[in-house]
Amino acid sequence: MRLKMMLIFVLVIMESAVFAASCNKWIIAQHDNWQEQIQEIDEKLDMLNNQKRKSQFNISKYRDQADRWQTDPSHQQDARYARAKADQEQQTISEIDERIQFLQDKKTAILKEHAGNS
């Protein structure tokens, strides 16, 4: 069970690194049209917000499971696992929030740069 949790954690970290690399590539790449950049940012923000909602749902589900299982001695390990899964989902939400903030800052900078040039 610990191995499974560690693997999930490693996958989340790897996903974050891949996202950061793709963002850097994407920022470096010059778009012909700044409106396309805004549209692409909005699409990524929608995707991230969907992922965040899914993680929030999972947190609620895992916490409910942990609460239900903690009173049953035969499910103590399951309760700990569910709490750990909820904690992992909370970490995922924190990472998603950082990504969202990064993209919102980028969008704001683009809009300020092109204010009045539409």
C-alpha positions in Angstrom: 0.0 0.0 0.0 2.9 2.4 0.8 4.5 1.6 -2.5 1.3 2.5 -4.3 1.1 5.8 -2.5 4.7 6.6 -3.2 4.2 5.8 -6.9 1.2 8.1 -7.0 3.2 10.9 -5.4 6.1 10.4 -7.9 3.6 10.5 -10.8 2.2 13.8 -9.5 5.7 15.3 -9.2 6.6 14.1 -12.7 3.4 15.5 -14.1 4.2 18.9 -12.5 7.7 18.9 -14.1 6.2 18.0 -17.5 3.7 20.8 -17.1 6.4 23.4 -16.1 8.5 22.3 -19.1 5.5 22.6 -21.5 4.6 26.0 -20.1 8.2 27.3 -20.6 8.2 26.0 -24.2 4.8 27.5 -24.8 5.9 30.9 -23.4 9.1 31.0 -25.3 7.2 30.1 -28.6 6.0 33.3 -30.2 2.4 33.4 -31.3 1.5 35.4 -34.4 -1.5 36.6 -32.6 -1.7 37.6 -28.9 -5.5 36.7 -29.0 -4.5 33.1 -29.7 -2.3 33.1 -26.6 -5.2 34.3 -24.5 -7.5 31.7 -26.0 -4.9 29.0 -25.3 -4.4 30.2 -21.7 -8.2 30.2 -21.2 -8.4 26.6 -22.5 -5.6 25.5 -20.1 -7.3 27.3 -17.3 -10.6 25.5 -18.0 -8.8 22.2 -18.0 -7.0 23.0 -14.7 -10.2 24.1 -13.1 -11.9 20.8 -14.2 -9.0 18.9 -12.7 -9.3 20.9 -9.5 -13.0 20.2 -9.2 -12.3 16.5 -9.7 -9.7 16.6 -6.9 -12.1 18.4 -4.6 -14.7 15.7 -5.2 -12.1 13.0 -4.5 -11.0 14.7 -1.2 -14.6 14.6 0.0 -15.0 11.0 -1.1 -11.8 9.9 0.6 -12.5 11.8 3.8 -16.0 10.3 4.0 -14.5 6.8 3.6 -11.9 7.5 6.3 -14.5 8.8 8.7 -16.7 5.7 8.0 -13.8 3.2 8.4 -12.0 4.7 11.4 -14.6 3.3 13.8 -14.2 -0.2 12.5 -11.0 -1.9 13.9 -10.8 -4.2 10.8 -10.7 -1.1 8.5 -8.1 1.0 10.3 -5.5 0.5 7.5 -8.2 1.4 4.9 -9.0 4.6 6.9 -5.3 5.6 7.0 -5.0 4.9 3.2 -8.1 7.0 2.5 -6.7 9.9 4.6 -3.4 9.6 2.7 -5.3 9.7 -0.6 -7.2 12.8 0.6 -3.8 14.5 1.5 -2.4 13.6 -2.0 -5.5 15.2 -3.6 -5.0 18.3 -1.5 -1.4 18.5 -2.7 -2.6 18.1 -6.2 -5.0 21.0 -5.7 -2.1 23.2 -4.4 -0.1 22.4 -7.5 -3.1 23.2 -9.7 -3.6 26.5 -7.9 0.1 27.4 -8.6 -0.4 26.5 -12.3 -3.6 28.6 -12.4 -1.9 31.6 -10.8 1.0 31.3 -13.3 -1.4 31.3 -16.3 -3.5 34.1 -14.9 -0.4 36.2 -14.4 0.7 35.5 -17.9 -2.7 36.4 -19.3 -2.8 39.6 -17.3 0.7 40.5 -18.7 -0.4 39.8 -22.3 -3.6 41.9 -21.9 -1.6 44.8 -20.3 0.9 44.7 -23.1 -1.8 44.8 -25.8 -4.3 47.0 -24.0 -6.1 49.1 -26.6 -4.5 47.2 -29.5 -7.4 44.9 -30.3 
